[in-house]
Amino acid sequence: YASKGRFSFTSHTPGEHQVCLHSSSPSSPSVGGMLIIHLDIQVGEHANDYAEIAAKDKLSELQLRVRQLVEQVEQIQKEQNYQRWREERFRQTSESTNQRVLWWSILQTLILVAIGVWQMRHLKSFFEAKKLV
């Protein structure tokens, strides 16, 4: 916790994520103070500071480039897995919708046939009562 700093987080699950912030400052915004927050969220390969990584791990330029390429391949694999998951979810939703449409059309057909039979019987008894048939 500092006035300025950097925080990194690697998500292992796809989807939306929430960022929650809490101020421990004595002059909180609810008391009339003002709190300004600047968030610079970087995603994927842009989230890593490779110059810092190279200096810390004492990597050569070639080793650093290999590390970048490995991380890019990992990002591509994660994106492919996420897209497969989305496709599977979409397929499940589509199949469920198709089943519901099928059963709804069957129900409508049965109701239509039942109403037609009822109307024919009702009209037949009506005309028999009026002695028109």
N, CA, C and O atoms as a DFTB+ gen file, in Angstrom:
532 C
 N C O
     1  1       0.838      -1.175       0.000
     2  2       0.000       0.000       0.000
     3  2       0.883       1.237       0.000
     4  3       1.666       1.452       0.925
     5  1       0.754       2.024      -1.013
     6  2       1.565       3.235      -1.113
     7  2       0.806       4.269      -1.921
     8  3      -0.201       3.968      -2.562
     9  1       1.310       5.499      -1.879
    10  2       0.645       6.541      -2.651
    11  2       0.815       6.296      -4.144
    12  3      -0.067       6.620      -4.939
    13  1       1.948       5.725      -4.516
    14  2       2.171       5.340      -5.911
    15  2       2.763       3.948      -5.905
    16  3       3.533       3.596      -5.012
    17  1       2.415       3.183      -6.867
    18  2       2.956       1.838      -6.912
    19  2       2.402       1.060      -8.083
    20  3       1.616       1.558      -8.889
    21  1       2.838      -0.165      -8.142
    22  2       2.401      -1.027      -9.230
    23  2       1.960      -2.344      -8.632
    24  3       2.607      -2.890      -7.739
    25  1       0.874      -2.831      -9.126
    26  2       0.333      -4.095      -8.664
    27  2       0.025      -4.921      -9.894
    28  3      -0.595      -4.426     -10.836
    29  1       0.447      -6.164      -9.896
    30  2       0.139      -7.024     -11.040
    31  2      -0.604      -8.259     -10.552
    32  3      -0.387      -8.749      -9.444
    33  1      -1.476      -8.739     -11.408
    34  2      -2.302      -9.893     -11.077
    35  2      -2.475     -10.718     -12.338
    36  3      -2.761     -10.175     -13.405
    37  1      -2.305     -12.015     -12.222
    38  2      -2.518     -12.921     -13.350
    39  2      -3.774     -13.730     -13.080
    40  3      -3.854     -14.479     -12.107
    41  1      -4.744     -13.567     -13.952
    42  2      -6.009     -14.280     -13.810
    43  2      -5.877     -15.668     -14.416
    44  3      -5.300     -15.837     -15.490
    45  1      -6.413     -16.649     -13.723
    46  2      -6.367     -18.024     -14.228
    47  2      -7.720     -18.483     -14.764
    48  3      -7.849     -19.610     -15.244
    49  1      -8.730     -17.614     -14.685
    50  2     -10.049     -17.944     -15.216
    51  2     -10.493     -16.834     -16.160
    52  3     -10.210     -15.663     -15.908
    53  1     -11.183     -17.182     -17.244
    54  2     -11.648     -16.161     -18.176
    55  2     -12.882     -15.451     -17.633
    56  3     -13.542     -15.939     -16.715
    57  1     -13.179     -14.301     -18.211
    58  2     -14.397     -13.588     -17.855
    59  2     -14.114     -12.238     -17.230
    60  3     -12.985     -11.748     -17.246
    61  1     -15.168     -11.643     -16.675
    62  2     -15.057     -10.332     -16.053
    63  2     -14.441     -10.445     -14.673
    64  3     -14.619     -11.443     -13.974
    65  1     -13.723      -9.419     -14.298
    66  2     -13.115      -9.353     -12.977
    67  2     -13.438      -7.992     -12.367
    68  3     -13.620      -7.011     -13.087
    69  1     -13.507      -7.936     -11.063
    70  2     -13.792      -6.687     -10.369
    71  2     -12.557      -6.234      -9.614
    72  3     -11.793      -7.049      -9.097
    73  1     -12.372      -4.922      -9.558
    74  2     -11.283      -4.325      -8.803
    75  2     -11.917      -3.529      -7.675
    76  3     -12.708      -2.619      -7.920
    77  1     -11.574      -3.868      -6.447
    78  2     -12.117      -3.176      -5.279
    79  2     -11.002      -2.360      -4.630
    80  3      -9.899      -2.862      -4.412
    81  1     -11.298      -1.114      -4.329
    82  2     -10.314      -0.228      -3.719
    83  2     -10.848       0.263      -2.380
    84  3     -12.048       0.483      -2.217
    85  1      -9.941       0.429      -1.427
    86  2     -10.316       0.929      -0.108
    87  2      -9.291       1.968       0.316
    88  3      -8.086       1.730       0.236
    89  1      -9.763       3.104       0.761
    90  2      -8.867       4.168       1.191
    91  2      -8.704       4.127       2.703
    92  3      -9.684       4.085       3.446
    93  1      -7.459       4.138       3.143
    94  2      -7.197       4.208       4.581
    95  2      -6.758       5.614       4.971
    96  3      -6.216       5.827       6.056
    97  1      -6.993       6.555       4.092
    98  2      -6.614       7.944       4.334
    99  2      -7.524       8.560       5.391
   100  3      -8.721       8.273       5.411
   101  1      -6.971       9.412       6.282
   102  2      -7.825      10.053       7.291
   103  2      -8.821      11.026       6.670
   104  3      -9.877      11.265       7.257
   105  1      -8.526      11.589       5.519
   106  2      -9.474      12.498       4.865
   107  2     -10.188      11.732       3.765
   108  3      -9.852      11.843       2.586
   109  1     -11.171      10.957       4.172
   110  2     -11.886      10.133       3.197
   111  2     -12.891      10.981       2.430
   112  3     -13.321      12.020       2.930
   113  1     -13.276      10.561       1.221
   114  2     -14.227      11.324       0.410
   115  2     -15.585      11.491       1.078
   116  3     -16.290      12.462       0.801
   117  1     -15.964      10.565       1.950
   118  2     -17.274      10.678       2.587
   119  2     -17.313      11.817       3.598
   120  3     -18.396      12.274       3.962
   121  1     -16.139      12.290       4.066
   122  2     -16.076      13.375       5.041
   123  2     -15.895      14.707       4.329
   124  3     -15.882      15.748       4.986
   125  1     -15.759      14.708       3.045
   126  2     -15.597      15.947       2.300
   127  2     -14.256      16.030       1.600
   128  3     -14.018      16.963       0.832
   129  1     -13.383      15.081       1.847
   130  2     -12.101      15.058       1.155
   131  2     -12.271      14.574      -0.268
   132  3     -13.335      14.091      -0.656
   133  1     -11.209      14.709      -1.037
   134  2     -11.294      14.287      -2.426
   135  2     -10.234      13.219      -2.680
   136  3      -9.087      13.351      -2.252
   137  1     -10.625      12.192      -3.360
   138  2      -9.722      11.083      -3.649
   139  2      -9.663      10.903      -5.162
   140  3     -10.688      10.680      -5.806
   141  1      -8.479      10.998      -5.716
   142  2      -8.297      10.823      -7.154
   143  2      -7.520       9.530      -7.368
   144  3      -6.457       9.315      -6.785
   145  1      -8.074       8.683      -8.211
   146  2      -7.447       7.395      -8.497
   147  2      -7.233       7.297      -9.998
   148  3      -8.140       7.559     -10.788
   149  1      -6.040       6.922     -10.373
   150  2      -5.735       6.682     -11.782
   151  2      -5.399       5.204     -11.929
   152  3      -4.433       4.714     -11.344
   153  1      -6.203       4.506     -12.714
   154  2      -5.952       3.090     -12.972
   155  2      -5.473       2.935     -14.409
   156  3      -6.120       3.400     -15.347
   157  1      -4.359       2.292     -14.562
   158  2      -3.842       1.965     -15.888
   159  2      -3.797       0.446     -15.958
   160  3      -2.832      -0.182     -15.522
   161  1      -4.851      -0.130     -16.513
   162  2      -4.961      -1.587     -16.557
   163  2      -4.402      -2.066     -17.891
   164  3      -4.878      -1.685     -18.961
   165  1      -3.391      -2.902     -17.798
   166  2      -2.777      -3.459     -18.995
   167  2      -3.066      -4.950     -19.028
   168  3      -2.997      -5.641     -18.012
   169  1      -3.389      -5.424     -20.216
   170  2      -3.780      -6.817     -20.376
   171  2      -2.853      -7.483     -21.378
   172  3      -2.409      -6.863     -22.344
   173  1      -2.567      -8.755     -21.133
   174  2      -1.775      -9.537     -22.078
   175  2      -0.298      -9.234     -21.987
   176  3       0.233      -8.970     -20.908
   177  1       0.365      -9.276     -23.141
   178  2       1.813      -9.106     -23.159
   179  2       2.237      -7.693     -22.789
   180  3       3.381      -7.480     -22.386
   181  1       1.334      -6.720     -22.917
   182  2       1.663      -5.332     -22.597
   183  2       1.736      -5.098     -21.090
   184  3       2.216      -4.053     -20.651
   185  1       1.272      -6.044     -20.310
   186  2       1.259      -5.881     -18.858
   187  2       2.638      -6.090     -18.241
   188  3       2.863      -5.689     -17.098
   189  1       3.549      -6.698     -18.959
   190  2       4.883      -6.981     -18.416
   191  2       5.875      -5.901     -18.831
   192  3       5.876      -5.449     -19.975
   193  1       6.711      -5.499     -17.895
   194  2       7.794      -4.557     -18.178
   195  2       9.046      -5.389     -18.447
   196  3       9.751      -5.789     -17.520
   197  1       9.309      -5.640     -19.719
   198  2      10.395      -6.551     -20.081
   199  2      11.774      -5.968     -19.782
   200  3      12.720      -6.719     -19.543
   201  1      11.900      -4.658     -19.791
   202  2      13.193      -4.058     -19.440
   203  2      13.518      -4.351     -17.983
   204  3      14.659      -4.657     -17.639
   205  1      12.510      -4.256     -17.138
   206  2      12.697      -4.559     -15.712
   207  2      12.997      -6.047     -15.510
   208  3      13.845      -6.408     -14.694
   209  1      12.306      -6.897     -16.248
   210  2      12.530      -8.345     -16.146
   211  2      13.948      -8.694     -16.590
   212  3      14.620      -9.504     -15.951
   213  1      14.399      -8.084     -17.679
   214  2      15.747      -8.359     -18.187
   215  2      16.806      -7.917     -17.191
   216  3      17.804      -8.610     -16.993
   217  1      16.593      -6.764     -16.561
   218  2      17.569      -6.268     -15.586
   219  2      17.577      -7.145     -14.335
   220  3      18.638      -7.446     -13.788
   221  1      16.401      -7.548     -13.893
   222  2      16.302      -8.336     -12.662
   223  2      16.891      -9.732     -12.842
   224  3      17.637     -10.208     -11.986
   225  1      16.559     -10.384     -13.949
   226  2      17.013     -11.760     -14.176
   227  2      18.328     -11.836     -14.949
   228  3      18.831     -12.927     -15.220
   229  1      18.886     -10.674     -15.304
   230  2      20.150     -10.609     -16.063
   231  2      20.066     -11.459     -17.338
   232  3      20.880     -12.352     -17.573
   233  1      19.052     -11.143     -18.144
   234  2      18.835     -11.890     -19.383
   235  2      19.492     -11.180     -20.555
   236  3      19.548      -9.951     -20.604
   237  1      19.984     -11.965     -21.488
   238  2      20.505     -11.377     -22.729
   239  2      19.317     -10.982     -23.598
   240  3      18.170     -11.319     -23.303
   241  1      19.614     -10.266     -24.670
   242  2      18.543      -9.819     -25.560
   243  2      17.814     -11.010     -26.184
   244  3      16.594     -10.992     -26.343
   245  1      18.574     -12.034     -26.530
   246  2      17.979     -13.231     -27.125
   247  2      17.108     -13.970     -26.107
   248  3      16.006     -14.408     -26.438
   249  1      17.589     -14.109     -24.888
   250  2      16.804     -14.779     -23.842
   251  2      15.519     -14.007     -23.542
   252  3      14.462     -14.599     -23.324
   253  1      15.628     -12.681     -23.534
   254  2      14.443     -11.855     -23.290
   255  2      13.422     -12.033     -24.410
   256  3      12.222     -12.143     -24.156
   257  1      13.911     -12.060     -25.657
   258  2      12.996     -12.242     -26.798
   259  2      12.329     -13.613     -26.746
   260  3      11.145     -13.736     -27.060
   261  1      13.076     -14.643     -26.352
   262  2      12.498     -15.985     -26.217
   263  2      11.417     -15.969     -25.145
   264  3      10.351     -16.556     -25.330
   265  1      11.683     -15.302     -24.023
   266  2      10.678     -15.217     -22.956
   267  2       9.419     -14.498     -23.449
   268  3       8.301     -14.911     -23.141
   269  1       9.608     -13.420     -24.216
   270  2       8.456     -12.704     -24.771
   271  2       7.639     -13.614     -25.686
   272  3       6.410     -13.633     -25.619
   273  1       8.324     -14.360     -26.530
   274  2       7.622     -15.253     -27.458
   275  2       6.889     -16.365     -26.717
   276  3       5.772     -16.728     -27.087
   277  1       7.509     -16.905     -25.677
   278  2       6.851     -17.951     -24.880
   279  2       5.590     -17.387     -24.233
   280  3       4.550     -18.047     -24.221
   281  1       5.677     -16.173     -23.696
   282  2       4.501     -15.563     -23.070
   283  2       3.420     -15.260     -24.095
   284  3       2.233     -15.383     -23.795
   285  1       3.816     -14.863     -25.305
   286  2       2.828     -14.633     -26.361
   287  2       2.114     -15.931     -26.731
   288  3       0.899     -15.940     -26.928
   289  1       2.866     -17.022     -26.825
   290  2       2.259     -18.322     -27.131
   291  2       1.294     -18.720     -26.020
   292  3       0.211     -19.234     -26.299
   293  1       1.672     -18.488     -24.764
   294  2       0.779     -18.802     -23.643
   295  2      -0.491     -17.966     -23.710
   296  3      -1.582     -18.466     -23.437
   297  1      -0.353     -16.682     -24.074
   298  2      -1.530     -15.820     -24.214
   299  2      -2.450     -16.330     -25.322
   300  3      -3.671     -16.335     -25.169
   301  1      -1.862     -16.754     -26.427
   302  2      -2.657     -17.282     -27.543
   303  2      -3.387     -18.548     -27.111
   304  3      -4.555     -18.737     -27.450
   305  1      -2.712     -19.411     -26.369
   306  2      -3.353     -20.635     -25.877
   307  2      -4.510     -20.303     -24.932
   308  3      -5.573     -20.920     -25.007
   309  1      -4.302     -19.335     -24.049
   310  2      -5.375     -18.933     -23.133
   311  2      -6.570     -18.385     -23.901
   312  3      -7.718     -18.699     -23.588
   313  1      -6.290     -17.561     -24.915
   314  2      -7.372     -16.993     -25.716
   315  2      -8.120     -18.090     -26.477
   316  3      -9.347     -18.050     -26.572
   317  1      -7.392     -19.062     -27.015
   318  2      -8.042     -20.172     -27.713
   319  2      -8.915     -20.983     -26.756
   320  3     -10.036     -21.356     -27.104
   321  1      -8.414     -21.253     -25.571
   322  2      -9.209     -21.992     -24.586
   323  2     -10.461     -21.218     -24.210
   324  3     -11.539     -21.796     -24.074
   325  1     -10.316     -19.909     -24.042
   326  2     -11.473     -19.080     -23.709
   327  2     -12.491     -19.102     -24.844
   328  3     -13.690     -19.208     -24.589
   329  1     -12.035     -19.003     -26.094
   330  2     -12.955     -19.025     -27.229
   331  2     -13.638     -20.387     -27.361
   332  3     -14.811     -20.458     -27.728
   333  1     -12.915     -21.464     -27.065
   334  2     -13.541     -22.798     -27.069
   335  2     -14.633     -22.876     -26.013
   336  3     -15.717     -23.403     -26.262
   337  1     -14.336     -22.347     -24.834
   338  2     -15.325     -22.347     -23.754
   339  2     -16.554     -21.548     -24.161
   340  3     -17.679     -21.983     -23.916
   341  1     -16.357     -20.375     -24.785
   342  2     -17.483     -19.553     -25.236
   343  2     -18.299     -20.274     -26.301
   344  3     -19.528     -20.222     -26.289
   345  1     -17.607     -20.953     -27.230
   346  2     -18.308     -21.689     -28.276
   347  2     -19.150     -22.813     -27.670
   348  3     -20.293     -23.029     -28.071
   349  1     -18.573     -23.524     -26.703
   350  2     -19.304     -24.610     -26.042
   351  2     -20.538     -24.067     -25.321
   352  3     -21.613     -24.660     -25.401
   353  1     -20.390     -22.957     -24.628
   354  2     -21.513     -22.343     -23.915
   355  2     -22.585     -21.880     -24.903
   356  3     -23.777     -22.062     -24.658
   357  1     -22.160     -21.279     -26.024
   358  2     -23.101     -20.827     -27.039
   359  2     -23.841     -22.009     -27.649
   360  3     -25.042     -21.929     -27.911
   361  1     -23.124     -23.105     -27.874
   362  2     -23.755     -24.304     -28.432
   363  2     -24.813     -24.847     -27.469
   364  3     -25.901     -25.228     -27.899
   365  1     -24.503     -24.886     -26.181
   366  2     -25.469     -25.355     -25.183
   367  2     -26.708     -24.462     -25.173
   368  3     -27.835     -24.953     -25.107
   369  1     -26.492     -23.158     -25.238
   370  2     -27.618     -22.226     -25.252
   371  2     -28.462     -22.416     -26.504
   372  3     -29.691     -22.402     -26.433
   373  1     -27.813     -22.592     -27.648
   374  2     -28.542     -22.787     -28.907
   375  2     -29.355     -24.076     -28.886
   376  3     -30.510     -24.088     -29.313
   377  1     -28.764     -25.155     -28.395
   378  2     -29.490     -26.423     -28.331
   379  2     -30.670     -26.332     -27.368
   380  3     -31.738     -26.876     -27.647
   381  1     -30.490     -25.663     -26.257
   382  2     -31.584     -25.477     -25.307
   383  2     -32.713     -24.666     -25.942
   384  3     -33.888     -24.996     -25.785
   385  1     -32.348     -23.612     -26.656
   386  2     -33.356     -22.781     -27.323
   387  2     -34.089     -23.581     -28.390
   388  3     -35.308     -23.470     -28.516
   389  1     -33.364     -24.385     -29.157
   390  2     -34.001     -25.216     -30.183
   391  2     -35.001     -26.186     -29.562
   392  3     -36.096     -26.365     -30.096
   393  1     -34.644     -26.812     -28.446
   394  2     -35.560     -27.731     -27.765
   395  2     -36.812     -27.000     -27.292
   396  3     -37.923     -27.509     -27.438
   397  1     -36.637     -25.823     -26.734
   398  2     -37.795     -25.055     -26.251
   399  2     -38.718     -24.652     -27.393
   400  3     -39.940     -24.707     -27.260
   401  1     -38.127     -24.243     -28.521
   402  2     -38.940     -23.877     -29.686
   403  2     -39.710     -25.089     -30.191
   404  3     -40.883     -24.969     -30.544
   405  1     -39.073     -26.246     -30.231
   406  2     -39.743     -27.468     -30.677
   407  2     -40.937     -27.783     -29.785
   408  3     -42.041     -28.003     -30.282
   409  1     -40.723     -27.808     -28.470
   410  2     -41.818     -28.146     -27.558
   411  2     -42.910     -27.080     -27.580
   412  3     -44.088     -27.411     -27.448
   413  1     -42.547     -25.813     -27.743
   414  2     -43.551     -24.753     -27.813
   415  2     -44.410     -24.923     -29.068
   416  3     -45.627     -24.748     -28.999
   417  1     -43.807     -25.260     -30.212
   418  2     -44.591     -25.448     -31.434
   419  2     -45.494     -26.675     -31.324
   420  3     -46.620     -26.656     -31.820
   421  1     -45.016     -27.741     -30.681
   422  2     -45.865     -28.918     -30.461
   423  2     -47.049     -28.548     -29.575
   424  3     -48.178     -28.951     -29.855
   425  1     -46.807     -27.796     -28.523
   426  2     -47.886     -27.363     -27.626
   427  2     -48.899     -26.498     -28.370
   428  3     -50.106     -26.674     -28.202
   429  1     -48.419     -25.564     -29.192
   430  2     -49.333     -24.718     -29.962
   431  2     -50.185     -25.555     -30.916
   432  3     -51.382     -25.308     -31.057
   433  1     -49.575     -26.540     -31.568
   434  2     -50.321     -27.399     -32.491
   435  2     -51.397     -28.182     -31.749
   436  3     -52.531     -28.276     -32.218
   437  1     -51.048     -28.747     -30.593
   438  2     -52.039     -29.492     -29.806
   439  2     -53.185     -28.595     -29.355
   440  3     -54.347     -29.000     -29.402
   441  1     -52.866     -27.389     -28.923
   442  2     -53.918     -26.455     -28.498
   443  2     -54.812     -26.103     -29.678
   444  3     -56.034     -26.049     -29.536
   445  1     -54.214     -25.864     -30.843
   446  2     -54.993     -25.521     -32.035
   447  2     -55.918     -26.669     -32.439
   448  3     -57.080     -26.436     -32.771
   449  1     -55.419     -27.894     -32.415
   450  2     -56.250     -29.058     -32.749
   451  2     -57.368     -29.213     -31.720
   452  3     -58.512     -29.467     -32.097
   453  1     -57.064     -29.066     -30.440
   454  2     -58.079     -29.206     -29.391
   455  2     -59.167     -28.151     -29.546
   456  3     -60.348     -28.463     -29.398
   457  1     -58.795     -26.923     -29.837
   458  2     -59.794     -25.866     -30.023
   459  2     -60.637     -26.146     -31.264
   460  3     -61.844     -25.905     -31.259
   461  1     -60.009     -26.655     -32.332
   462  2     -60.761     -27.001     -33.547
   463  2     -61.783     -28.095     -33.285
   464  3     -62.921     -28.002     -33.743
   465  1     -61.386     -29.137     -32.548
   466  2     -62.313     -30.225     -32.209
   467  2     -63.448     -29.685     -31.348
   468  3     -64.612     -30.018     -31.571
   469  1     -63.115     -28.859     -30.372
   470  2     -64.148     -28.293     -29.495
   471  2     -65.126     -27.443     -30.299
   472  3     -66.335     -27.528     -30.086
   473  1     -64.617     -26.620     -31.223
   474  2     -65.495     -25.780     -32.039
   475  2     -66.426     -26.629     -32.903
   476  3     -67.614     -26.327     -33.019
   477  1     -65.886     -27.695     -33.512
   478  2     -66.732     -28.543     -34.353
   479  2     -67.846     -29.183     -33.535
   480  3     -68.995     -29.206     -33.976
   481  1     -67.529     -29.702     -32.353
   482  2     -68.558     -30.320     -31.508
   483  2     -69.580     -29.288     -31.048
   484  3     -70.784     -29.544     -31.040
   485  1     -69.082     -28.125     -30.667
   486  2     -69.983     -27.078     -30.189
   487  2     -70.933     -26.627     -31.306
   488  3     -72.133     -26.473     -31.079
   489  1     -70.390     -26.417     -32.511
   490  2     -71.240     -25.997     -33.625
   491  2     -72.222     -27.100     -34.021
   492  3     -73.367     -26.811     -34.372
   493  1     -71.788     -28.351     -33.970
   494  2     -72.683     -29.460     -34.306
   495  2     -73.852     -29.512     -33.326
   496  3     -75.008     -29.650     -33.728
   497  1     -73.534     -29.400     -32.024
   498  2     -74.625     -29.431     -31.034
   499  2     -75.510     -28.194     -31.165
   500  3     -76.714     -28.272     -30.921
   501  1     -74.938     -27.064     -31.544
   502  2     -75.727     -25.845     -31.728
   503  2     -76.712     -26.014     -32.882
   504  3     -77.891     -25.685     -32.753
   505  1     -76.217     -26.534     -34.021
   506  2     -77.091     -26.709     -35.173
   507  2     -78.127     -27.804     -34.938
   508  3     -79.245     -27.717     -35.444
   509  1     -77.759     -28.839     -34.170
   510  2     -78.737     -29.876     -33.841
   511  2     -79.818     -29.316     -32.926
   512  3     -80.985     -29.688     -33.051
   513  1     -79.453     -28.445     -32.025
   514  2     -80.438     -27.836     -31.125
   515  2     -81.383     -26.924     -31.902
   516  3     -82.565     -26.843     -31.569
   517  1     -80.900     -26.254     -32.903
   518  2     -81.733     -25.372     -33.725
   519  2     -82.454     -26.149     -34.824
   520  3     -83.251     -25.585     -35.574
   521  1     -82.169     -27.442     -34.909
   522  2     -82.768     -28.347     -35.890
   523  2     -82.488     -27.898     -37.324
   524  3     -83.353     -27.944     -38.198
   525  1     -81.238     -27.462     -37.529
   526  2     -80.819     -27.086     -38.874
   527  2     -80.068     -28.218     -39.553
   528  3     -79.850     -28.170     -40.763
   529  1     -79.667     -29.237     -38.798
   530  2     -78.945     -30.366     -39.378
   531  2     -79.808     -31.599     -39.321
   532  3     -79.386     -32.669     -39.761
